[in-house]
Amino acid sequence: MNEVELFPGYVATRGVGALPRDELLNHTGLEMLQMMIDGHYPAPPISQRMNFVLTRVGHGVAEFRGLPGARHLNPLGSVHGGWAATILDSALGCCVHTLMSKGEGYSTVEFNVKLMRPITVNTGEVVCEGRVVQRGRTIAFSEATLKDKDGKLLATGTETCSIFPIERLAG
């Protein structure tokens, strides 16, 4: 695979692609995501399209960094709210992913976004941090914030995820 620059300063050394399905049976979610960050797996294709990348994971937490650009603008010239929703959804889901045991999968049931400030091409790099509020046997709840380089809150999100055996994930 070829290296791909996701945005300035962030390179996916293994290109972009999905995690190998058989590996999901052999590693925990936290192990898989950490190996992605460490360059053992490709970055998800959406990272390249949306200019954001997973930068840190821990037990029940996930951090993304992103750089909204001109290709993310709405007709009024500000960054489309869908860009903020997408990076929030990624952090909200990946923090849940860190709590998956070997062979477990998850899927978003619903998520909610609150946009606090406009995001523009001049906003610069942003940080999105997600954390799990509660994980049960079949449902997990998470929350996330999206902030600019000065720590100003741009948006927040919450999410509910369904947890199930990975074999139930459509292939």
N, CA, C and O of each residue as an XYZ file, in Angstrom:
684
protein
N       0.841     -1.185      0.000
C       0.000      0.000      0.000
C       0.879      1.238      0.000
O       2.019      1.206      0.463
N       0.347      2.311     -0.515
C       1.092      3.555     -0.598
C       0.725      4.487      0.541
O      -0.408      4.496      1.023
N       1.718      5.282      0.965
C       1.454      6.308      1.954
C       0.454      7.309      1.400
O       0.458      7.618      0.208
N      -0.411      7.817      2.293
C      -1.402      8.801      1.908
C      -1.371      9.914      2.945
O      -1.459      9.655      4.146
N      -1.245     11.168      2.474
C      -1.340     12.290      3.402
C      -2.812     12.573      3.640
O      -3.551     12.878      2.704
N      -3.242     12.472      4.904
C      -4.637     12.712      5.253
C      -4.913     14.204      5.326
O      -5.951     14.676      4.861
N      -3.978     14.945      5.913
C      -3.914     16.397      5.879
C      -2.533     16.775      6.387
O      -1.853     15.923      6.959
N      -2.084     18.022      6.204
C      -0.697     18.361      6.524
C      -0.264     17.903      7.921
O      -0.884     18.244      8.928
N       0.805     17.131      7.947
C       1.348     16.628      9.211
C       0.874     15.244      9.599
O       1.387     14.667     10.557
N      -0.089     14.699      8.880
C      -0.636     13.386      9.216
C      -0.630     12.490      7.981
O      -1.323     12.749      6.997
N       0.170     11.428      8.061
C       0.331     10.509      6.942
C      -0.102      9.114      7.370
O       0.274      8.642      8.443
N      -0.891      8.460      6.533
C      -1.266      7.056      6.758
C      -0.246      6.215      5.994
O      -0.299      6.135      4.767
N       0.687      5.587      6.722
C       1.778      4.852      6.071
C       1.293      3.626      5.310
O       1.966      3.175      4.383
N       0.144      3.079      5.680
C      -0.419      1.909      4.995
C      -1.597      2.265      4.100
O      -2.388      1.398      3.727
N      -1.711      3.539      3.760
C      -2.803      3.963      2.897
C      -4.125      3.994      3.638
O      -4.172      4.185      4.853
N      -5.199      3.803      2.883
C      -6.539      3.805      3.466
C      -7.243      2.496      3.140
O      -6.981      1.875      2.110
N      -8.134      2.090      4.024
C      -8.875      0.848      3.844
C      -9.528      0.430      5.149
O      -9.344      1.084      6.175
N     -10.280     -0.643      5.116
C     -10.957     -1.157      6.305
C     -10.023     -2.061      7.097
O      -9.051     -2.594      6.563
N     -10.332     -2.224      8.379
C      -9.583     -3.170      9.208
C      -9.842     -4.584      8.711
O     -10.965     -4.899      8.318
N      -8.827     -5.442      8.720
C      -9.037     -6.834      8.289
C     -10.046     -7.529      9.206
O      -9.863     -7.569     10.423
N     -11.092     -8.066      8.624
C     -12.184     -8.658      9.398
C     -11.722     -9.779     10.327
O     -12.171     -9.853     11.471
N     -10.825    -10.658      9.848
C     -10.377    -11.764     10.694
C      -9.600    -11.271     11.915
O      -9.567    -11.949     12.942
N      -8.977    -10.101     11.811
C      -8.233     -9.542     12.941
C      -9.166     -9.106     14.072
O      -8.766     -9.072     15.236
N     -10.406     -8.776     13.723
C     -11.364     -8.362     14.745
C     -11.682     -9.504     15.713
O     -12.128     -9.268     16.836
N     -11.452    -10.731     15.273
C     -11.671    -11.889     16.146
C     -10.477    -12.158     17.050
O     -10.606    -12.847     18.063
N      -9.310    -11.615     16.686
C      -8.072    -11.925     17.399
C      -7.574    -10.818     18.315
O      -6.659    -11.033     19.110
N      -8.172     -9.628     18.209
C      -7.714     -8.492     19.009
C      -8.894     -7.759     19.614
O     -10.001     -7.796     19.076
N      -8.660     -7.097     20.727
C      -9.693     -6.246     21.314
C      -9.819     -4.981     20.470
O      -8.952     -4.680     19.650
N     -10.889     -4.260     20.677
C     -11.077     -2.998     19.959
C      -9.969     -2.004     20.248
O      -9.492     -1.322     19.341
N      -9.554     -1.917     21.504
C      -8.474     -0.997     21.865
C      -7.179     -1.384     21.161
O      -6.465     -0.517     20.657
N      -6.873     -2.671     21.122
C      -5.662     -3.131     20.424
C      -5.715     -2.769     18.942
O      -4.729     -2.293     18.381
N      -6.865     -2.994     18.310
C      -7.004     -2.714     16.876
C      -6.801     -1.230     16.578
O      -6.068     -0.869     15.657
N      -7.453     -0.381     17.360
C      -7.329      1.057     17.101
C      -5.919      1.564     17.382
O      -5.408      2.416     16.656
N      -5.288      1.044     18.432
C      -3.914      1.467     18.712
C      -2.978      1.021     17.591
O      -2.067      1.759     17.217
N      -3.194     -0.176     17.054
C      -2.374     -0.641     15.933
C      -2.621      0.209     14.680
O      -1.709      0.404     13.876
N      -3.840      0.711     14.513
C      -4.112      1.609     13.392
C      -3.303      2.904     13.570
O      -2.653      3.368     12.633
N      -3.348      3.472     14.764
C      -2.588      4.691     15.043
C      -1.094      4.452     14.826
O      -0.395      5.315     14.297
N      -0.610      3.281     15.233
C       0.816      2.946     15.113
C       1.237      2.600     13.691
O       2.419      2.363     13.441
N       0.293      2.568     12.759
C       0.626      2.334     11.358
C       0.622      0.884     10.919
O       1.109      0.577      9.831
N       0.085     -0.025     11.738
C       0.011     -1.437     11.346
C      -1.170     -1.717     10.418
O      -1.175     -2.713      9.695
N      -2.166     -0.834     10.442
C      -3.344     -0.976      9.599
C      -3.565      0.323      8.833
O      -3.071      1.372      9.245
N      -4.297      0.267      7.728
C      -4.599      1.498      6.994
C      -5.574      2.387      7.776
O      -6.298      1.924      8.657
N      -5.568      3.654      7.430
C      -6.567      4.580      7.978
C      -7.885      4.358      7.245
O      -7.867      3.952      6.083
N      -9.019      4.609      7.880
C     -10.292      4.464      7.177
C     -10.366      5.449      6.011
O      -9.873      6.571      6.127
N     -10.970      5.054      4.897
C     -11.065      5.954      3.745
C     -11.694      7.311      4.068
O     -11.341      8.318      3.454
N     -12.614      7.344      5.019
C     -13.265      8.615      5.351
C     -12.261      9.625      5.900
O     -12.476     10.831      5.779
N     -11.173      9.156      6.499
C     -10.153     10.065      7.023
C      -9.559     10.928      5.926
O      -9.331     12.122      6.120
N      -9.310     10.329      4.786
C      -8.733     11.077      3.671
C      -9.756     12.053      3.089
O      -9.425     13.202      2.798
N     -10.976     11.602      2.924
C     -12.023     12.442      2.337
C     -12.347     13.640      3.229
O     -12.573     14.746      2.738
N     -12.367     13.411      4.545
C     -12.833     14.449      5.465
C     -11.706     15.195      6.194
O     -11.976     16.095      6.990
N     -10.455     14.829      5.929
C      -9.302     15.516      6.546
C      -9.276     15.388      8.071
O      -9.051     16.374      8.773
N      -9.504     14.183      8.579
C      -9.316     13.980     10.016
C      -8.729     12.610     10.271
O      -8.795     11.720      9.423
N      -8.146     12.451     11.464
C      -7.435     11.221     11.774
C      -7.548     10.903     13.264
O      -7.579     11.798     14.109
N      -7.607      9.607     13.562
C      -7.577      9.129     14.945
C      -6.162      9.309     15.475
O      -5.216      8.794     14.880
N      -5.997     10.029     16.582
C      -4.661     10.328     17.094
C      -4.356      9.700     18.448
O      -3.187      9.530     18.795
N      -5.383      9.354     19.218
C      -5.134      8.799     20.558
C      -6.332      7.966     20.987
O      -7.482      8.335     20.749
N      -6.041      6.827     21.629
C      -7.094      5.999     22.216
C      -6.653      5.528     23.596
O      -5.462      5.429     23.889
N      -7.624      5.245     24.418
C      -7.414      4.659     25.735
C      -8.684      3.922     26.097
O      -9.606      3.839     25.286
N      -8.742      3.401     27.271
C      -9.916      2.661     27.723
C     -11.124      3.603     27.773
O     -11.238      4.425     28.683
N     -12.020      3.481     26.797
C     -13.231      4.290     26.766
C     -13.054      5.700     26.227
O     -13.965      6.518     26.352
N     -11.897      6.012     25.626
C     -11.671      7.345     25.073
C     -11.053      7.256     23.682
O     -10.332      6.312     23.362
N     -11.354      8.264     22.862
C     -10.766      8.360     21.526
C     -10.648      9.838     21.162
O     -11.545     10.636     21.431
N      -9.512     10.182     20.541
C      -9.283     11.559     20.108
C      -9.001     11.589     18.618
O      -8.222     10.787     18.102
N      -9.641     12.519     17.939
C      -9.399     12.780     16.525
C      -8.898     14.211     16.378
O      -9.230     15.089     17.174
N      -8.094     14.423     15.345
C      -7.697     15.769     14.949
C      -8.094     15.935     13.495
O      -8.001     14.999     12.701
N      -8.535     17.131     13.159
C      -8.975     17.364     11.802
C      -8.681     18.770     11.335
O      -8.429     19.672     12.134
N      -8.717     18.940     10.031
C      -8.479     20.234      9.409
C      -9.561     20.481      8.361
O      -9.444     20.020      7.226
N     -10.626     21.217      8.744
C     -11.662     21.508      7.757
C     -11.093     22.405      6.664
O     -10.312     23.319      6.929
N     -11.502     22.120      5.432
C     -10.962     22.874      4.308
C     -12.031     23.338      3.342
O     -13.226     23.174      3.587
N     -11.588     23.917      2.245
C     -12.497     24.490      1.251
C     -13.461     23.452      0.677
O     -14.591     23.797      0.332
N     -13.044     22.198      0.567
C     -13.947     21.189     -0.001
C     -15.060     20.778      0.957
O     -15.921     19.976      0.596
N     -15.051     21.322      2.181
C     -16.075     21.013      3.175
C     -17.067     22.162      3.358
O     -17.883     22.135      4.280
N     -17.002     23.164      2.489
C     -17.845     24.343      2.641
C     -19.275     24.114      2.145
O     -19.521     23.363      1.201
N     -20.203     24.791      2.820
C     -21.587     24.816      2.358
C     -21.756     26.015      1.413
O     -20.790     26.748      1.202
N     -22.925     26.239      0.845
C     -23.098     27.352     -0.095
C     -22.826     28.741      0.497
O     -22.513     29.670     -0.247
N     -22.941     28.895      1.820
C     -22.694     30.194      2.451
C     -21.216     30.447      2.734
O     -20.835     31.552      3.119
N     -20.382     29.422      2.542
C     -18.944     29.607      2.734
C     -18.410     29.196      4.088
O     -17.229     29.396      4.371
N     -19.256     28.623      4.935
C     -18.746     28.068      6.198
C     -18.682     26.547      6.049
O     -19.268     25.981      5.126
N     -17.969     25.896      6.959
C     -17.838     24.441      6.903
C     -19.208     23.824      7.199
O     -19.876     24.184      8.168
N     -19.597     22.903      6.351
C     -20.890     22.226      6.471
C     -20.994     21.541      7.831
O     -20.027     20.955      8.318
N     -22.179     21.622      8.438
C     -22.400     20.975      9.731
C     -22.173     19.477      9.684
O     -21.867     18.857     10.703
N     -22.323     18.891      8.497
C     -22.070     17.465      8.343
C     -20.617     17.095      8.594
O     -20.330     15.974      9.013
N     -19.696     18.022      8.344
C     -18.280     17.749      8.639
C     -18.096     17.595     10.141
O     -17.460     16.646     10.600
N     -18.658     18.539     10.915
C     -18.577     18.450     12.380
C     -19.262     17.177     12.876
O     -18.742     16.492     13.758
N     -20.427     16.862     12.310
C     -21.151     15.656     12.714
C     -20.334     14.403     12.430
O     -20.360     13.455     13.214
N     -19.612     14.391     11.318
C     -18.852     13.204     10.936
C     -17.662     12.974     11.855
O     -17.416     11.837     12.258
N     -16.919     14.017     12.197
C     -15.785     13.823     13.109
C     -16.294     13.479     14.511
O     -15.680     12.676     15.214
N     -17.415     14.087     14.921
C     -18.012     13.731     16.216
C     -18.456     12.272     16.225
O     -18.178     11.553     17.185
N     -19.144     11.818     15.171
C     -19.594     10.428     15.090
C     -18.402      9.475     15.160
O     -18.487      8.411     15.773
N     -17.303      9.855     14.536
C     -16.108      9.002     14.558
C     -15.552      8.879     15.970
O     -15.223      7.776     16.408
N     -15.444      9.988     16.687
C     -14.941      9.946     18.068
C     -15.913      9.216     18.984
O     -15.505      8.449     19.856
N     -17.209      9.466     18.776
C     -18.229      8.815     19.600
C     -18.223      7.305     19.402
O     -18.361      6.556     20.369
N     -18.067      6.853     18.179
C     -18.020      5.417     17.902
C     -16.705      4.781     18.328
O     -16.697      3.699     18.915
N     -15.599      5.447     18.036
C     -14.296      4.836     18.344
C     -14.037      4.722     19.844
O     -13.342      3.800     20.271
N     -14.576      5.636     20.656
C     -14.396      5.461     22.097
C     -15.138      4.207     22.565
O     -14.681      3.518     23.476
N     -16.279      3.912     21.943
C     -16.991      2.656     22.228
C     -16.169      1.476     21.713
O     -16.064      0.447     22.381
N     -15.589      1.630     20.526
C     -14.760      0.566     19.927
C     -13.643      0.134     20.879
O     -13.280     -1.042     20.912
N     -13.096      1.077     21.654
C     -12.003      0.735     22.580
C     -12.427     -0.248     23.655
O     -11.577     -0.883     24.278
N     -13.716     -0.383     23.882
C     -14.214     -1.288     24.927
C     -14.690     -2.631     24.384
O     -15.197     -3.460     25.140
N     -14.531     -2.853     23.078
C     -14.960     -4.113     22.479
C     -13.972     -5.228     22.812
O     -12.757     -5.065     22.699
N     -14.524     -6.351     23.221
C     -13.721     -7.560     23.432
C     -13.455     -8.210     22.083
O     -14.047     -7.820     21.078
N     -12.579     -9.188     22.055
C     -12.339     -9.933     20.815
C     -13.665    -10.487     20.321
O     -14.423    -11.079     21.089
N     -13.946    -10.292     19.028
C     -15.159    -10.837     18.430
C     -16.401     -9.998     18.615
O     -17.473    -10.394     18.157
N     -16.299     -8.838     19.276
C     -17.466     -7.968     19.438
C     -17.444     -6.865     18.393
O     -16.382     -6.378     18.003
N     -18.630     -6.482     17.947
C     -18.792     -5.364     17.040
C     -19.814     -4.403     17.608
O     -20.432     -4.671     18.639
N     -19.986     -3.288     16.933
C     -20.956     -2.293     17.384
C     -21.453     -1.508     16.184
O     -20.838     -1.523     15.118
N     -22.557     -0.833     16.367
C     -23.099      0.021     15.324
C     -23.864      1.158     15.981
O     -24.490      0.971     17.024
N     -23.815      2.318     15.379
C     -24.540      3.467     15.898
C     -26.048      3.247     15.756
O     -26.538      2.882     14.687
N     -26.762      3.472     16.842
C     -28.218      3.412     16.844
C     -28.774      4.810     16.597
O     -29.689      4.990     15.794
N     -28.213      5.799     17.294
C     -28.612      7.188     17.099
C     -27.496      8.081     17.606
O     -26.725      7.701     18.487
N     -27.421      9.301     17.023
C     -26.527     10.287     17.590
C     -27.104     11.675     17.415
O     -27.910     11.936     16.522
N     -26.661     12.564     18.306
C     -27.191     13.911     18.369
C     -26.025     14.884     18.359
O     -25.023     14.665     19.040
N     -26.150     15.953     17.594
C     -25.088     16.957     17.478
C     -25.650     18.326     17.814
O     -26.755     18.673     17.395
N     -24.892     19.094     18.565
C     -25.211     20.490     18.853
C     -24.051     21.335     18.332
O     -22.917     21.187     18.786
N     -24.340     22.223     17.376
C     -23.329     23.102     16.791
C     -23.344     24.426     17.560
O     -24.374     25.097     17.620
N     -22.212     24.797     18.142
C     -22.132     25.982     19.000
C     -21.629     27.227     18.268
O     -22.124     28.332     18.491
N     -20.639     27.033     17.388
C     -20.007     28.141     16.669
C     -19.800     27.736     15.220
O     -19.687     26.549     14.916
N     -19.750     28.711     14.327
C     -19.425     28.367     12.943
C     -17.976     27.904     12.823
O     -17.088     28.389     13.524
N     -17.765     26.966     11.928
C     -16.417     26.494     11.605
C     -16.125     27.007     10.204
O     -16.954     26.877      9.302
N     -14.944     27.592     10.023
C     -14.562     28.121      8.718
C     -13.221     27.524      8.311
O     -12.602     26.790      9.081
N     -12.778     27.839      7.104
C     -11.461     27.366      6.665
C     -10.354     28.022      7.484
O      -9.223     27.536      7.490
N     -10.665     29.127      8.178
C      -9.675     29.792      9.034
C      -9.660     29.253     10.458
O      -8.822     29.657     11.265
N     -10.581     28.344     10.774
C     -10.617     27.778     12.131
C      -9.321     27.041     12.441
O      -8.855     27.057     13.580
N      -8.740     26.397     11.439
C      -7.508     25.639     11.648
C      -7.800     24.257     12.199
O      -8.936     23.785     12.169
N      -6.752     23.615     12.703
C      -6.874     22.251     13.215
C      -7.783     22.219     14.440
O      -7.713     23.089     15.308
N      -8.626     21.210     14.488
C      -9.554     21.020     15.603
C      -9.266     19.687     16.294
O      -8.645     18.791     15.722
N      -9.733     19.583     17.531
C      -9.581     18.359     18.317
C     -10.964     17.891     18.731
O     -11.772     18.676     19.227
N     -11.230     16.616     18.525
C     -12.501     16.016     18.890
C     -12.222     14.864     19.847
O     -11.543     13.902     19.487
N     -12.746     14.963     21.063
C     -12.513     13.939     22.079
C     -13.823     13.276     22.463
O     -14.784     13.941     22.850
N     -13.846     11.946     22.351
C     -15.012     11.170     22.740
C     -14.712     10.321     23.957
O     -13.582      9.875     24.151
N     -15.729     10.099     24.778
C     -15.564      9.218     25.935
C     -16.861      8.461     26.176
O     -17.960      8.971     25.954
N     -16.697      7.239     26.634
C     -17.858      6.396     26.944
C     -18.425      6.831     28.292
O     -17.694      6.962     29.274
N     -19.713      7.047     28.322
C     -20.408      7.387     29.559
C     -20.804      6.115     30.292
O     -20.652      6.017     31.509
N     -21.319      5.133     29.536
C     -21.764      3.866     30.116
C     -21.718      2.786     29.055
O     -22.162      2.992     27.925
N     -21.183      1.640     29.419
C     -21.191      0.480     28.520
C     -21.900     -0.665     29.236
O     -21.494     -1.074     30.324
N     -22.942     -1.170     28.627
C     -23.635     -2.332     29.147
C     -23.331     -3.537     28.280
O     -22.393     -3.513     27.484
N     -24.118     -4.589     28.429
C     -23.900     -5.811     27.655
C     -24.232     -5.621     26.180
O     -23.538     -6.159     25.317
N     -25.304     -4.847     25.877
C     -25.741     -4.707     24.487
C     -25.833     -3.259     24.000
O     -26.070     -3.022     22.815
N     -25.650     -2.299     24.893
C     -25.773     -0.876     24.542
C     -24.642     -0.097     25.211
O     -24.258     -0.392     26.343
N     -24.111      0.910     24.492
C     -23.125      1.829     25.070
C     -23.548      3.259     24.744
O     -24.119      3.527     23.688
N     -23.256      4.170     25.672
C     -23.549      5.591     25.501
C     -22.236      6.358     25.551
O     -21.382      6.086     26.394
N     -22.078      7.332     24.631
C     -20.848      8.124     24.610
C     -21.172      9.594     24.383
O     -22.265      9.951     23.945
N     -20.176     10.448     24.697
C     -20.302     11.885     24.470
C     -18.980     12.403     23.938
O     -17.928     11.819     24.194
N     -19.035     13.509     23.194
C     -17.814     14.061     22.599
C     -17.905     15.577     22.490
O     -18.990     16.157     22.447
N     -16.725     16.200     22.447
C     -16.618     17.635     22.212
C     -15.717     17.872     21.008
O     -14.809     17.088     20.733
N     -15.980     18.958     20.298
C     -15.151     19.407     19.186
C     -14.706     20.826     19.527
O     -15.533     21.718     19.718
N     -13.371     21.027     19.601
C     -12.825     22.322     20.014
C     -11.786     22.819     19.023
O     -11.145     22.034     18.324
N     -11.630     24.136     18.975
C     -10.592     24.719     18.126
C      -9.255     24.722     18.874
O      -9.171     24.242     20.004
N      -8.219     25.260     18.243
C      -6.865     25.234     18.808
C      -6.760     26.008     20.121
O      -5.852     25.758     20.915
N      -7.688     26.951     20.357
C      -7.695     27.732     21.591
C      -8.585     27.121     22.668
O      -8.749     27.698     23.743
N      -9.156     25.957     22.379
C     -10.019     25.286     23.339
C     -11.458     25.768     23.326
O     -12.240     25.382     24.196
N     -11.829     26.606     22.357
C     -13.224     27.056     22.264
C     -14.094     25.922     21.756
O     -13.747     25.232     20.798
N     -15.218     25.743     22.407
C     -16.148     24.675     22.047
C     -16.878     25.025     20.755
O     -17.542     26.057     20.667
N     -16.749     24.159     19.760
C     -17.401     24.335     18.467
C     -18.691     23.531     18.370
O     -19.681     23.995     17.805
N     -18.673     22.308     18.932
C     -19.832     21.415     18.844
C     -19.710     20.315     19.887
O     -18.620     20.026     20.380
N     -20.840     19.708     20.212
C     -20.864     18.550     21.097
C     -21.729     17.475     20.454
O     -22.518     17.748     19.550
N     -21.566     16.252     20.936
C     -22.385     15.164     20.437
C     -22.570     14.082     21.473
O     -21.762     13.930     22.389
N     -23.642     13.335     21.317
C     -23.890     12.143     22.129
C     -24.290     11.022     21.178
O     -24.773     11.267     20.072
N     -24.077      9.784     21.630
C     -24.363      8.643     20.752
C     -24.759      7.427     21.566
O     -24.309      7.233     22.696
N     -25.606      6.621     20.966
C     -25.967      5.308     21.496
C     -25.513      4.279     20.475
O     -25.800      4.404     19.284
N     -24.802      3.259     20.947
C     -24.336      2.187     20.065
C     -24.883      0.848     20.545
O     -24.996      0.599     21.745
N     -25.216      0.000     19.591
C     -25.628     -1.370     19.849
C     -24.380     -2.254     19.786
O     -23.546     -2.078     18.898
N     -24.246     -3.191     20.704
C     -23.092     -4.095     20.761
C     -23.579     -5.511     20.460
O     -24.617     -5.941     20.963
N     -22.814     -6.235     19.629
C     -23.237     -7.556     19.186
C     -22.029     -8.368     18.745
O     -20.947     -7.807     18.570
N     -22.187     -9.688     18.558
C     -21.096    -10.509     18.025
C     -20.716    -10.022     16.614
O     -21.595     -9.730     15.803
N     -19.425     -9.937     16.328
C     -18.938     -9.392     15.056
C     -19.506    -10.138     13.843
O     -19.624     -9.557     12.764
N     -19.853    -11.399     14.006
C     -20.411    -12.170     12.893
C     -21.715    -11.566     12.382
O     -22.100    -11.790     11.235
N     -22.396    -10.798     13.235
C     -23.669    -10.175     12.823
C     -23.465     -8.917     12.001
O     -24.427     -8.384     11.448
N     -22.226     -8.424     11.907
C     -21.949     -7.241     11.103
C     -21.995     -7.624      9.639
O     -21.266     -8.512      9.197
N     -22.846     -6.958      8.895
C     -22.996     -7.287      7.471
C     -21.654     -7.151      6.758
O     -20.912     -6.205      7.023
N     -21.336     -8.062      5.876
C     -20.061     -8.058      5.182
C     -20.155     -7.705      3.817
O     -19.143     -7.666      3.118
